[in-house]
Amino acid sequence: MKKISRRSFMAAAAVSVAALALTACGGSASSAASSVASSAASSEAVSSAAAAELTTVEAGKLTMATNATFPPYEMTTDSGEIEGIDVDTAKAIAEKLGLELQIDDMEFDAALLSVQQGKADIVMAGVTVTDERKAVMDFSDSYATGIQSIIVPNDSDIASPDDLAGKKIGTQRGTTGYIYCSDDFGEDSVVAYDSGLTAVQALNNGQVDAVVIDNAPATEYVAANPGLKVLDTSYAEEDYAIGMAKGSALEDAVNKALEELKADGTLQAIVDKYINAN
């Protein structure tokens, strides 16, 4: 049985960004400002030079594979646009690299395969770093922490992860929720669906007893489906990162861009835009 972290959590802690602290030492305000400006100009010049040397699937573009059924990380608006935490983060990274972001929407499994097969530069879809995935792709530094949560009907007798034993559990195909539940309770106890939304619909229809999925989309699904709730006890906690092909030359550049986005507060602002801590 896979050993995973199971602990209580507050909904506001569903996503956390490890911001980097910036400190200034000595010098006058004017000299500090001059130093910052000089540093920014130098950084921009380095980024431009680096962008010219980057090899991507399509010249001048950063191609992102995703599965836009995972709010608030990626979702499709009524107008057909794809938005979310991962989308805005990818746009900010592409801008840092001097590239144009191109988004390819597909099923989750296909998105993971896309970078492995060289059809996309990166995959961002609330992707968790696991040993199995590290064997076939590389990952950036973590940019967020996700929580696997359990959705049940309001009148369910399921009150904790241990109560899932002997129950039918719905998950999204290819996700860590599917992997964890299959390891813990056996594949016969788990039903894999093409999307989290489909799994929740199956729960509403009484086809499964619970759904295990990341907390952020779980909260969205429950808000849209009266009669369902998210348990106060989490199933697992995990890190999200950007997936790339093995040996990708983009890894260093992406990590540098992420570091800068954490340091200047951009990444936290993106999270705050989509997740209200209150």
C-alpha atoms as an extended CHARMM CRD file, in Angstrom:
* protein
*
       278  EXT
         1         1  MET       CA              0.0000000000        0.0000000000        0.0000000000  PROA      1               0.0000000000
         2         2  LYS       CA              1.3300000000        3.4320000000       -0.9200000000  PROA      2               0.0000000000
         3         3  LYS       CA              2.1160000000        5.5740000000        2.0960000000  PROA      3               0.0000000000
         4         4  ILE       CA              0.6770000000        9.0220000000        1.5830000000  PROA      4               0.0000000000
         5         5  SER       CA              0.2110000000       12.0540000000        3.7860000000  PROA      5               0.0000000000
         6         6  ARG       CA             -3.2660000000       12.3890000000        5.2440000000  PROA      6               0.0000000000
         7         7  ARG       CA             -3.8410000000       15.4010000000        7.4130000000  PROA      7               0.0000000000
         8         8  SER       CA             -6.4600000000       18.0320000000        8.2080000000  PROA      8               0.0000000000
         9         9  PHE       CA             -6.4420000000       21.2470000000        6.2190000000  PROA      9               0.0000000000
        10        10  MET       CA             -8.2290000000       24.5790000000        5.7450000000  PROA      10              0.0000000000
        11        11  ALA       CA             -9.6560000000       25.3320000000        2.3020000000  PROA      11              0.0000000000
        12        12  ALA       CA             -7.5990000000       28.5050000000        2.1400000000  PROA      12              0.0000000000
        13        13  ALA       CA             -4.4530000000       26.3640000000        2.2100000000  PROA      13              0.0000000000
        14        14  ALA       CA             -5.4270000000       24.4190000000       -0.8960000000  PROA      14              0.0000000000
        15        15  VAL       CA             -2.7320000000       26.1380000000       -2.9100000000  PROA      15              0.0000000000
        16        16  SER       CA              0.4270000000       27.7160000000       -1.5450000000  PROA      16              0.0000000000
        17        17  VAL       CA              3.2520000000       29.4230000000       -3.3700000000  PROA      17              0.0000000000
        18        18  ALA       CA              6.6950000000       29.2790000000       -1.8170000000  PROA      18              0.0000000000
        19        19  ALA       CA              7.6270000000       32.9330000000       -2.2520000000  PROA      19              0.0000000000
        20        20  LEU       CA             11.2820000000       33.8440000000       -2.1490000000  PROA      20              0.0000000000
        21        21  ALA       CA             12.3130000000       36.5660000000        0.3250000000  PROA      21              0.0000000000
        22        22  LEU       CA             14.1910000000       39.5700000000       -1.0570000000  PROA      22              0.0000000000
        23        23  THR       CA             16.5210000000       41.5840000000        1.1660000000  PROA      23              0.0000000000
        24        24  ALA       CA             18.4380000000       44.8030000000        0.5560000000  PROA      24              0.0000000000
        25        25  CYS       CA             21.6790000000       45.5950000000        2.3560000000  PROA      25              0.0000000000
        26        26  GLY       CA             23.0960000000       49.1010000000        2.7850000000  PROA      26              0.0000000000
        27        27  GLY       CA             23.2820000000       51.9920000000        0.3010000000  PROA      27              0.0000000000
        28        28  SER       CA             21.0120000000       54.9740000000       -0.1420000000  PROA      28              0.0000000000
        29        29  ALA       CA             17.5200000000       54.7880000000       -1.6320000000  PROA      29              0.0000000000
        30        30  SER       CA             18.7330000000       56.3160000000       -4.8970000000  PROA      30              0.0000000000
        31        31  SER       CA             21.6990000000       53.9760000000       -5.2100000000  PROA      31              0.0000000000
        32        32  ALA       CA             19.4760000000       50.9850000000       -4.4130000000  PROA      32              0.0000000000
        33        33  ALA       CA             16.9810000000       52.0390000000       -7.0800000000  PROA      33              0.0000000000
        34        34  SER       CA             19.8030000000       52.4960000000       -9.5710000000  PROA      34              0.0000000000
        35        35  SER       CA             21.1280000000       49.0500000000       -8.7250000000  PROA      35              0.0000000000
        36        36  VAL       CA             17.6700000000       47.4800000000       -9.1840000000  PROA      36              0.0000000000
        37        37  ALA       CA             17.1890000000       49.2300000000      -12.5360000000  PROA      37              0.0000000000
        38        38  SER       CA             20.6100000000       48.1250000000      -13.7050000000  PROA      38              0.0000000000
        39        39  SER       CA             19.9300000000       44.5830000000      -12.5680000000  PROA      39              0.0000000000
        40        40  ALA       CA             16.5390000000       44.5440000000      -14.3360000000  PROA      40              0.0000000000
        41        41  ALA       CA             18.0860000000       45.7990000000      -17.5770000000  PROA      41              0.0000000000
        42        42  SER       CA             20.8180000000       43.2030000000      -17.3340000000  PROA      42              0.0000000000
        43        43  SER       CA             18.2710000000       40.4700000000      -16.6350000000  PROA      43              0.0000000000
        44        44  GLU       CA             16.1820000000       41.5420000000      -19.6500000000  PROA      44              0.0000000000
        45        45  ALA       CA             19.2310000000       41.4530000000      -21.9000000000  PROA      45              0.0000000000
        46        46  VAL       CA             20.1540000000       37.9790000000      -20.6530000000  PROA      46              0.0000000000
        47        47  SER       CA             16.5660000000       36.7750000000      -21.1830000000  PROA      47              0.0000000000
        48        48  SER       CA             16.5280000000       38.0950000000      -24.7490000000  PROA      48              0.0000000000
        49        49  ALA       CA             19.8200000000       36.4130000000      -25.5260000000  PROA      49              0.0000000000
        50        50  ALA       CA             18.6560000000       33.1690000000      -23.9450000000  PROA      50              0.0000000000
        51        51  ALA       CA             15.3810000000       33.2420000000      -25.9100000000  PROA      51              0.0000000000
        52        52  ALA       CA             17.2980000000       33.3560000000      -29.1620000000  PROA      52              0.0000000000
        53        53  GLU       CA             19.0930000000       30.1590000000      -28.1970000000  PROA      53              0.0000000000
        54        54  LEU       CA             16.0120000000       28.2310000000      -27.0130000000  PROA      54              0.0000000000
        55        55  THR       CA             14.8260000000       25.3690000000      -29.1780000000  PROA      55              0.0000000000
        56        56  THR       CA             11.0710000000       24.8310000000      -29.0350000000  PROA      56              0.0000000000
        57        57  VAL       CA              8.5730000000       22.6440000000      -30.8820000000  PROA      57              0.0000000000
        58        58  GLU       CA              7.5900000000       25.6570000000      -32.9700000000  PROA      58              0.0000000000
        59        59  ALA       CA             10.0520000000       28.5150000000      -33.4110000000  PROA      59              0.0000000000
        60        60  GLY       CA              9.1280000000       31.5890000000      -31.3950000000  PROA      60              0.0000000000
        61        61  LYS       CA              6.4130000000       29.7640000000      -29.4380000000  PROA      61              0.0000000000
        62        62  LEU       CA              6.1270000000       27.9520000000      -26.1170000000  PROA      62              0.0000000000
        63        63  THR       CA              3.6470000000       25.1370000000      -26.7060000000  PROA      63              0.0000000000
        64        64  MET       CA              1.7330000000       24.1120000000      -23.5920000000  PROA      64              0.0000000000
        65        65  ALA       CA             -0.2920000000       20.8920000000      -23.4250000000  PROA      65              0.0000000000
        66        66  THR       CA             -3.1310000000       20.9740000000      -20.9170000000  PROA      66              0.0000000000
        67        67  ASN       CA             -6.4940000000       19.5140000000      -19.9800000000  PROA      67              0.0000000000
        68        68  ALA       CA             -8.8640000000       22.4560000000      -19.5350000000  PROA      68              0.0000000000
        69        69  THR       CA            -11.3140000000       20.7120000000      -17.2020000000  PROA      69              0.0000000000
        70        70  PHE       CA             -9.4370000000       21.4240000000      -13.9850000000  PROA      70              0.0000000000
        71        71  PRO       CA            -10.6370000000       24.6900000000      -12.4230000000  PROA      71              0.0000000000
        72        72  PRO       CA             -9.1330000000       26.9670000000      -11.2400000000  PROA      72              0.0000000000
        73        73  TYR       CA             -5.8860000000       25.7850000000      -12.8680000000  PROA      73              0.0000000000
        74        74  GLU       CA             -7.2600000000       25.5280000000      -16.3860000000  PROA      74              0.0000000000
        75        75  MET       CA            -10.8310000000       25.8730000000      -17.5650000000  PROA      75              0.0000000000
        76        76  THR       CA            -12.7800000000       26.9690000000      -20.6200000000  PROA      76              0.0000000000
        77        77  THR       CA            -14.8700000000       30.1400000000      -20.3900000000  PROA      77              0.0000000000
        78        78  ASP       CA            -18.2900000000       30.5870000000      -21.9920000000  PROA      78              0.0000000000
        79        79  SER       CA            -16.5630000000       32.3890000000      -24.8580000000  PROA      79              0.0000000000
        80        80  GLY       CA            -14.2910000000       29.4030000000      -25.4960000000  PROA      80              0.0000000000
        81        81  GLU       CA            -11.1250000000       30.9280000000      -24.0270000000  PROA      81              0.0000000000
        82        82  ILE       CA             -8.8760000000       28.8530000000      -21.7500000000  PROA      82              0.0000000000
        83        83  GLU       CA             -7.8750000000       30.5320000000      -18.5020000000  PROA      83              0.0000000000
        84        84  GLY       CA             -6.6490000000       29.6690000000      -15.0180000000  PROA      84              0.0000000000
        85        85  ILE       CA             -3.6400000000       29.6070000000      -12.7090000000  PROA      85              0.0000000000
        86        86  ASP       CA             -1.5600000000       27.3920000000      -15.0060000000  PROA      86              0.0000000000
        87        87  VAL       CA             -2.4830000000       29.4260000000      -18.0850000000  PROA      87              0.0000000000
        88        88  ASP       CA             -1.5190000000       32.7680000000      -16.5460000000  PROA      88              0.0000000000
        89        89  THR       CA              1.6760000000       31.2450000000      -15.1310000000  PROA      89              0.0000000000
        90        90  ALA       CA              2.6160000000       29.8170000000      -18.5250000000  PROA      90              0.0000000000
        91        91  LYS       CA              1.9400000000       33.1820000000      -20.1770000000  PROA      91              0.0000000000
        92        92  ALA       CA              4.2170000000       34.8990000000      -17.6580000000  PROA      92              0.0000000000
        93        93  ILE       CA              6.9540000000       32.3120000000      -18.2600000000  PROA      93              0.0000000000
        94        94  ALA       CA              6.6320000000       32.6500000000      -22.0450000000  PROA      94              0.0000000000
        95        95  GLU       CA              6.9410000000       36.4200000000      -21.7190000000  PROA      95              0.0000000000
        96        96  LYS       CA             10.0950000000       36.0050000000      -19.6340000000  PROA      96              0.0000000000
        97        97  LEU       CA             11.5230000000       33.7520000000      -22.3500000000  PROA      97              0.0000000000
        98        98  GLY       CA             10.5390000000       36.0890000000      -25.1660000000  PROA      98              0.0000000000
        99        99  LEU       CA              8.1510000000       33.5130000000      -26.6240000000  PROA      99              0.0000000000
       100       100  GLU       CA              4.4730000000       33.4290000000      -27.5900000000  PROA      100             0.0000000000
       101       101  LEU       CA              2.3510000000       30.9580000000      -25.6360000000  PROA      101             0.0000000000
       102       102  GLN       CA              0.3760000000       28.3900000000      -27.6040000000  PROA      102             0.0000000000
       103       103  ILE       CA             -2.1220000000       26.2370000000      -25.6960000000  PROA      103             0.0000000000
       104       104  ASP       CA             -3.1660000000       22.7800000000      -26.8850000000  PROA      104             0.0000000000
       105       105  ASP       CA             -6.1620000000       21.3630000000      -24.9910000000  PROA      105             0.0000000000
       106       106  MET       CA             -6.4990000000       17.5610000000      -24.7920000000  PROA      106             0.0000000000
       107       107  GLU       CA             -7.2060000000       14.7100000000      -22.3930000000  PROA      107             0.0000000000
       108       108  PHE       CA             -4.9090000000       14.5240000000      -19.3550000000  PROA      108             0.0000000000
       109       109  ASP       CA             -3.1080000000       11.3340000000      -20.4150000000  PROA      109             0.0000000000
       110       110  ALA       CA             -2.5430000000       12.7770000000      -23.8840000000  PROA      110             0.0000000000
       111       111  ALA       CA             -1.1180000000       15.9800000000      -22.3860000000  PROA      111             0.0000000000
       112       112  LEU       CA              1.4880000000       13.9900000000      -20.4530000000  PROA      112             0.0000000000
       113       113  LEU       CA              2.3940000000       12.0120000000      -23.5850000000  PROA      113             0.0000000000
       114       114  SER       CA              2.5740000000       15.1540000000      -25.6930000000  PROA      114             0.0000000000
       115       115  VAL       CA              5.7860000000       16.4040000000      -24.0790000000  PROA      115             0.0000000000
       116       116  GLN       CA              7.2800000000       12.9070000000      -24.0140000000  PROA      116             0.0000000000
       117       117  GLN       CA              6.7180000000       12.6260000000      -27.7680000000  PROA      117             0.0000000000
       118       118  GLY       CA              8.0580000000       16.1000000000      -28.5320000000  PROA      118             0.0000000000
       119       119  LYS       CA              4.6940000000       17.5000000000      -29.6120000000  PROA      119             0.0000000000
       120       120  ALA       CA              4.5960000000       20.1130000000      -26.8280000000  PROA      120             0.0000000000
       121       121  ASP       CA              7.3060000000       21.9730000000      -24.9120000000  PROA      121             0.0000000000
       122       122  ILE       CA              5.6160000000       21.8400000000      -21.5130000000  PROA      122             0.0000000000
       123       123  VAL       CA              2.6210000000       20.2640000000      -19.8320000000  PROA      123             0.0000000000
       124       124  MET       CA              0.7230000000       22.1770000000      -17.1500000000  PROA      124             0.0000000000
       125       125  ALA       CA             -2.5140000000       20.6640000000      -15.8800000000  PROA      125             0.0000000000
       126       126  GLY       CA             -2.0980000000       20.5060000000      -12.1250000000  PROA      126             0.0000000000
       127       127  VAL       CA              0.5790000000       17.8710000000      -12.7750000000  PROA      127             0.0000000000
       128       128  THR       CA              1.9500000000       16.1640000000       -9.6830000000  PROA      128             0.0000000000
       129       129  VAL       CA              5.5840000000       15.0370000000       -9.5010000000  PROA      129             0.0000000000
       130       130  THR       CA              5.7730000000       11.2650000000       -8.9560000000  PROA      130             0.0000000000
       131       131  ASP       CA              8.5990000000        8.7490000000       -9.3210000000  PROA      131             0.0000000000
       132       132  GLU       CA              6.7520000000        7.0680000000      -12.1750000000  PROA      132             0.0000000000
       133       133  ARG       CA              6.4510000000       10.3230000000      -14.1020000000  PROA      133             0.0000000000
       134       134  LYS       CA             10.0390000000       11.3310000000      -13.3470000000  PROA      134             0.0000000000
       135       135  ALA       CA             11.1200000000        8.1500000000      -15.1110000000  PROA      135             0.0000000000
       136       136  VAL       CA              9.6710000000        9.3790000000      -18.4230000000  PROA      136             0.0000000000
       137       137  MET       CA              9.8370000000       13.1790000000      -18.1880000000  PROA      137             0.0000000000
       138       138  ASP       CA             11.6450000000       15.9920000000      -16.4270000000  PROA      138             0.0000000000
       139       139  PHE       CA             10.0470000000       18.5350000000      -14.1090000000  PROA      139             0.0000000000
       140       140  SER       CA             10.5760000000       22.1400000000      -13.1830000000  PROA      140             0.0000000000
       141       141  ASP       CA             10.8120000000       23.3070000000       -9.6010000000  PROA      141             0.0000000000
       142       142  SER       CA              7.4600000000       23.1330000000       -7.8140000000  PROA      142             0.0000000000
       143       143  TYR       CA              5.2450000000       26.1840000000       -8.2540000000  PROA      143             0.0000000000
       144       144  ALA       CA              2.2770000000       25.1560000000       -6.0500000000  PROA      144             0.0000000000
       145       145  THR       CA              1.1300000000       22.6170000000       -3.4800000000  PROA      145             0.0000000000
       146       146  GLY       CA             -2.0350000000       20.6590000000       -4.1530000000  PROA      146             0.0000000000
       147       147  ILE       CA             -4.2690000000       18.6200000000       -1.8840000000  PROA      147             0.0000000000
       148       148  GLN       CA             -6.1730000000       15.5060000000       -2.9200000000  PROA      148             0.0000000000
       149       149  SER       CA             -9.6580000000       15.8140000000       -1.4400000000  PROA      149             0.0000000000
       150       150  ILE       CA            -12.7050000000       13.5720000000       -1.1210000000  PROA      150             0.0000000000
       151       151  ILE       CA            -16.1440000000       14.6180000000       -2.3930000000  PROA      151             0.0000000000
       152       152  VAL       CA            -19.1730000000       12.8030000000       -0.9980000000  PROA      152             0.0000000000
       153       153  PRO       CA            -22.9460000000       13.3620000000       -0.7860000000  PROA      153             0.0000000000
       154       154  ASN       CA            -24.0530000000       15.3340000000        2.2650000000  PROA      154             0.0000000000
       155       155  ASP       CA            -25.6780000000       12.2530000000        3.7990000000  PROA      155             0.0000000000
       156       156  SER       CA            -22.7180000000        9.9310000000        3.1520000000  PROA      156             0.0000000000
       157       157  ASP       CA            -21.3280000000        7.7090000000        5.9070000000  PROA      157             0.0000000000
       158       158  ILE       CA            -17.8180000000        8.3770000000        4.5790000000  PROA      158             0.0000000000
       159       159  ALA       CA            -16.0670000000       10.6960000000        7.0340000000  PROA      159             0.0000000000
       160       160  SER       CA            -12.3660000000        9.9550000000        6.4310000000  PROA      160             0.0000000000
       161       161  PRO       CA            -10.0510000000        8.3140000000        3.8650000000  PROA      161             0.0000000000
       162       162  ASP       CA            -10.2010000000        5.0240000000        5.7820000000  PROA      162             0.0000000000
       163       163  ASP       CA            -13.9710000000        4.8870000000        5.2000000000  PROA      163             0.0000000000
       164       164  LEU       CA            -13.3480000000        4.5390000000        1.4470000000  PROA      164             0.0000000000
       165       165  ALA       CA            -12.5470000000        0.8370000000        1.9540000000  PROA      165             0.0000000000
       166       166  GLY       CA            -15.2270000000       -1.2370000000        0.2670000000  PROA      166             0.0000000000
       167       167  LYS       CA            -16.6530000000        1.7780000000       -1.6010000000  PROA      167             0.0000000000
       168       168  LYS       CA            -16.7180000000        2.6960000000       -5.2820000000  PROA      168             0.0000000000
       169       169  ILE       CA            -14.3790000000        5.6490000000       -5.8250000000  PROA      169             0.0000000000
       170       170  GLY       CA            -14.5190000000        7.9380000000       -8.8530000000  PROA      170             0.0000000000
       171       171  THR       CA            -11.3540000000        9.6390000000      -10.1360000000  PROA      171             0.0000000000
       172       172  GLN       CA            -10.0350000000       11.2790000000      -13.2720000000  PROA      172             0.0000000000
       173       173  ARG       CA             -8.1390000000        8.8900000000      -15.5110000000  PROA      173             0.0000000000
       174       174  GLY       CA             -4.3350000000        9.0690000000      -15.2780000000  PROA      174             0.0000000000
       175       175  THR       CA             -4.2510000000       11.3430000000      -12.2240000000  PROA      175             0.0000000000
       176       176  THR       CA             -2.5310000000       10.7400000000       -8.9250000000  PROA      176             0.0000000000
       177       177  GLY       CA             -5.9620000000       10.4020000000       -7.3480000000  PROA      177             0.0000000000
       178       178  TYR       CA             -6.4920000000        7.3230000000       -9.5050000000  PROA      178             0.0000000000
       179       179  ILE       CA             -3.0180000000        5.9770000000       -8.7140000000  PROA      179             0.0000000000
       180       180  TYR       CA             -3.3080000000        6.4960000000       -4.9530000000  PROA      180             0.0000000000
       181       181  CYS       CA             -6.7930000000        5.0090000000       -4.6700000000  PROA      181             0.0000000000
       182       182  SER       CA             -5.8670000000        2.0230000000       -6.8350000000  PROA      182             0.0000000000
       183       183  ASP       CA             -2.8240000000        1.3470000000       -4.6470000000  PROA      183             0.0000000000
       184       184  ASP       CA             -4.7430000000        1.7640000000       -1.3950000000  PROA      184             0.0000000000
       185       185  PHE       CA             -8.0390000000        0.0900000000       -2.2010000000  PROA      185             0.0000000000
       186       186  GLY       CA             -7.4370000000       -1.9700000000       -5.3500000000  PROA      186             0.0000000000
       187       187  GLU       CA             -8.2230000000       -1.2160000000       -8.9970000000  PROA      187             0.0000000000
       188       188  ASP       CA            -11.6250000000       -2.9080000000       -8.7360000000  PROA      188             0.0000000000
       189       189  SER       CA            -12.7050000000       -0.2270000000       -6.2680000000  PROA      189             0.0000000000
       190       190  VAL       CA            -11.7780000000        2.6670000000       -8.5630000000  PROA      190             0.0000000000
       191       191  VAL       CA            -13.6750000000        3.9730000000      -11.5970000000  PROA      191             0.0000000000
       192       192  ALA       CA            -11.6670000000        6.2180000000      -13.9310000000  PROA      192             0.0000000000
       193       193  TYR       CA            -13.4390000000        8.9710000000      -15.8650000000  PROA      193             0.0000000000
       194       194  ASP       CA            -12.1830000000       11.2430000000      -18.6350000000  PROA      194             0.0000000000
       195       195  SER       CA            -12.6100000000       14.3430000000      -16.4720000000  PROA      195             0.0000000000
       196       196  GLY       CA            -13.2710000000       15.3690000000      -12.9000000000  PROA      196             0.0000000000
       197       197  LEU       CA            -16.6120000000       16.7980000000      -13.9780000000  PROA      197             0.0000000000
       198       198  THR       CA            -17.7060000000       13.4270000000      -15.3680000000  PROA      198             0.0000000000
       199       199  ALA       CA            -16.6650000000       11.7470000000      -12.1040000000  PROA      199             0.0000000000
       200       200  VAL       CA            -18.7440000000       14.2430000000      -10.1030000000  PROA      200             0.0000000000
       201       201  GLN       CA            -21.7290000000       13.6600000000      -12.3880000000  PROA      201             0.0000000000
       202       202  ALA       CA            -21.3680000000        9.9210000000      -11.7110000000  PROA      202             0.0000000000
       203       203  LEU       CA            -21.3820000000       10.6840000000       -7.9690000000  PROA      203             0.0000000000
       204       204  ASN       CA            -24.5830000000       12.6840000000       -8.3750000000  PROA      204             0.0000000000
       205       205  ASN       CA            -26.1120000000        9.7550000000      -10.2550000000  PROA      205             0.0000000000
       206       206  GLY       CA            -25.1840000000        7.2710000000       -7.5190000000  PROA      206             0.0000000000
       207       207  GLN       CA            -22.7290000000        5.3660000000       -9.7280000000  PROA      207             0.0000000000
       208       208  VAL       CA            -19.8670000000        5.9040000000       -7.2540000000  PROA      208             0.0000000000
       209       209  ASP       CA            -19.7840000000        6.5870000000       -3.5070000000  PROA      209             0.0000000000
       210       210  ALA       CA            -17.0790000000        9.2580000000       -3.5220000000  PROA      210             0.0000000000
       211       211  VAL       CA            -14.7440000000       11.1930000000       -5.8190000000  PROA      211             0.0000000000
       212       212  VAL       CA            -11.0670000000       11.8140000000       -5.0870000000  PROA      212             0.0000000000
       213       213  ILE       CA             -9.6520000000       14.8510000000       -6.8680000000  PROA      213             0.0000000000
       214       214  ASP       CA             -7.5060000000       17.9310000000       -6.1840000000  PROA      214             0.0000000000
       215       215  ASN       CA             -9.0240000000       20.3150000000       -3.6480000000  PROA      215             0.0000000000
       216       216  ALA       CA             -9.2200000000       23.4210000000       -5.8420000000  PROA      216             0.0000000000
       217       217  PRO       CA            -11.4350000000       21.8450000000       -8.5350000000  PROA      217             0.0000000000
       218       218  ALA       CA            -13.2580000000       19.8450000000       -5.8250000000  PROA      218             0.0000000000
       219       219  THR       CA            -14.3410000000       23.1180000000       -4.2440000000  PROA      219             0.0000000000
       220       220  GLU       CA            -15.5350000000       24.4130000000       -7.6290000000  PROA      220             0.0000000000
       221       221  TYR       CA            -17.5090000000       21.2470000000       -8.3800000000  PROA      221             0.0000000000
       222       222  VAL       CA            -19.1840000000       21.1890000000       -4.9600000000  PROA      222             0.0000000000
       223       223  ALA       CA            -20.1920000000       24.8440000000       -5.2780000000  PROA      223             0.0000000000
       224       224  ALA       CA            -21.9270000000       23.9820000000       -8.5590000000  PROA      224             0.0000000000
       225       225  ASN       CA            -23.5740000000       20.8120000000       -7.2200000000  PROA      225             0.0000000000
       226       226  PRO       CA            -25.8120000000       21.2810000000       -4.1380000000  PROA      226             0.0000000000
       227       227  GLY       CA            -26.0110000000       18.1250000000       -2.0690000000  PROA      227             0.0000000000
       228       228  LEU       CA            -22.2700000000       17.3980000000       -2.2280000000  PROA      228             0.0000000000
       229       229  LYS       CA            -19.4950000000       18.3170000000        0.2000000000  PROA      229             0.0000000000
       230       230  VAL       CA            -15.7090000000       18.1050000000        0.5350000000  PROA      230             0.0000000000
       231       231  LEU       CA            -14.4680000000       16.2360000000        3.5990000000  PROA      231             0.0000000000
       232       232  ASP       CA            -12.4090000000       18.2390000000        6.0980000000  PROA      232             0.0000000000
       233       233  THR       CA             -9.7130000000       15.5550000000        6.0830000000  PROA      233             0.0000000000
       234       234  SER       CA             -7.4500000000       15.4830000000        3.0380000000  PROA      234             0.0000000000
       235       235  TYR       CA             -6.4520000000       12.3080000000        1.2340000000  PROA      235             0.0000000000
       236       236  ALA       CA             -2.9370000000       13.3860000000        0.2030000000  PROA      236             0.0000000000
       237       237  GLU       CA             -0.7190000000       16.4120000000       -0.3230000000  PROA      237             0.0000000000
       238       238  GLU       CA              1.5780000000       16.8470000000       -3.3170000000  PROA      238             0.0000000000
       239       239  ASP       CA              3.6590000000       19.2820000000       -5.3580000000  PROA      239             0.0000000000
       240       240  TYR       CA              2.6720000000       20.6440000000       -8.7760000000  PROA      240             0.0000000000
       241       241  ALA       CA              5.3790000000       21.2600000000      -11.3670000000  PROA      241             0.0000000000
       242       242  ILE       CA              5.8180000000       21.8190000000      -15.0980000000  PROA      242             0.0000000000
       243       243  GLY       CA              6.4870000000       18.6610000000      -17.0900000000  PROA      243             0.0000000000
       244       244  MET       CA              8.9860000000       18.6190000000      -19.9570000000  PROA      244             0.0000000000
       245       245  ALA       CA             10.6480000000       16.0320000000      -22.1730000000  PROA      245             0.0000000000
       246       246  LYS       CA             13.6010000000       14.1250000000      -20.7410000000  PROA      246             0.0000000000
       247       247  GLY       CA             16.7300000000       16.2370000000      -21.1460000000  PROA      247             0.0000000000
       248       248  SER       CA             14.7650000000       19.2930000000      -22.2760000000  PROA      248             0.0000000000
       249       249  ALA       CA             16.9570000000       22.3320000000      -22.8500000000  PROA      249             0.0000000000
       250       250  LEU       CA             14.1030000000       24.4540000000      -21.5120000000  PROA      250             0.0000000000
       251       251  GLU       CA             14.3850000000       23.2530000000      -17.9240000000  PROA      251             0.0000000000
       252       252  ASP       CA             16.9430000000       25.7960000000      -16.7140000000  PROA      252             0.0000000000
       253       253  ALA       CA             15.2030000000       28.6810000000      -18.4730000000  PROA      253             0.0000000000
       254       254  VAL       CA             11.7900000000       27.7060000000      -17.0830000000  PROA      254             0.0000000000
       255       255  ASN       CA             13.1740000000       27.3680000000      -13.5530000000  PROA      255             0.0000000000
       256       256  LYS       CA             14.8610000000       30.7800000000      -13.8320000000  PROA      256             0.0000000000
       257       257  ALA       CA             11.5820000000       32.3390000000      -14.9860000000  PROA      257             0.0000000000
       258       258  LEU       CA              9.6730000000       30.6480000000      -12.1410000000  PROA      258             0.0000000000
       259       259  GLU       CA             12.2050000000       31.9200000000       -9.6050000000  PROA      259             0.0000000000
       260       260  GLU       CA             11.7410000000       35.4780000000      -10.8440000000  PROA      260             0.0000000000
       261       261  LEU       CA              7.9360000000       35.1770000000      -10.8480000000  PROA      261             0.0000000000
       262       262  LYS       CA              8.0120000000       33.9470000000       -7.2440000000  PROA      262             0.0000000000
       263       263  ALA       CA             10.4240000000       36.6540000000       -6.1620000000  PROA      263             0.0000000000
       264       264  ASP       CA              8.5040000000       39.5900000000       -7.6300000000  PROA      264             0.0000000000
       265       265  GLY       CA              5.1230000000       38.3870000000       -6.3660000000  PROA      265             0.0000000000
       266       266  THR       CA              3.6460000000       37.6330000000       -9.7880000000  PROA      266             0.0000000000
       267       267  LEU       CA              3.0210000000       33.9650000000       -9.0540000000  PROA      267             0.0000000000
       268       268  GLN       CA              1.2320000000       34.6960000000       -5.7770000000  PROA      268             0.0000000000
       269       269  ALA       CA             -0.8630000000       37.3670000000       -7.5060000000  PROA      269             0.0000000000
       270       270  ILE       CA             -1.9440000000       34.8060000000      -10.1160000000  PROA      270             0.0000000000
       271       271  VAL       CA             -3.0220000000       32.3590000000       -7.3960000000  PROA      271             0.0000000000
       272       272  ASP       CA             -4.8670000000       35.1210000000       -5.5240000000  PROA      272             0.0000000000
       273       273  LYS       CA             -6.6880000000       36.0690000000       -8.7340000000  PROA      273             0.0000000000
       274       274  TYR       CA             -8.3350000000       32.6510000000       -8.9670000000  PROA      274             0.0000000000
       275       275  ILE       CA             -8.4900000000       31.4790000000       -5.3350000000  PROA      275             0.0000000000
       276       276  ASN       CA            -10.1060000000       33.6040000000       -2.6540000000  PROA      276             0.0000000000
       277       277  ALA       CA             -8.4640000000       32.7060000000        0.6690000000  PROA      277             0.0000000000
       278       278  ASN       CA            -11.4990000000       34.0660000000        2.4700000000  PROA      278             0.0000000000
